[in-house]
Amino acid sequence: MRKCPKCGERISPLYFKTACKYCGADLMYYHFDERLEQDAQKAAEQEEKVKRLLNKLHIRGNKH
């Protein structure tokens, strides 16, 4: 069972419409901006980790 993010009512996993049948909230795009910001923050954190790892490894071109 899923829950509507707006009203909290239980929604069947077999309910495939995009709007909540109880309150009409759009289930796909409710709080979309907040989720997008969270994803951007996670991506920035992962990018920083990769940069730190590459700096530790001192990756340079081959000198043959």
Rosetta blueprint (number, residue, H / E / L):
1 M L
2 R E
3 K E
4 C L
5 P L
6 K L
7 C L
8 G L
9 E L
10 R E
11 I E
12 S L
13 P L
14 L L
15 Y L
16 F L
17 K L
18 T L
19 A E
20 C L
21 K L
22 Y L
23 C L
24 G L
25 A L
26 D E
27 L L
28 M L
29 Y L
30 Y L
31 H L
32 F H
33 D H
34 E H
35 R H
36 L H
37 E H
38 Q H
39 D H
40 A H
41 Q H
42 K H
43 A H
44 A H
45 E H
46 Q H
47 E H
48 E H
49 K H
50 V H
51 K H
52 R H
53 L H
54 L H
55 N H
56 K H
57 L H
58 H L
59 I L
60 R L
61 G L
62 N L
63 K L
64 H L
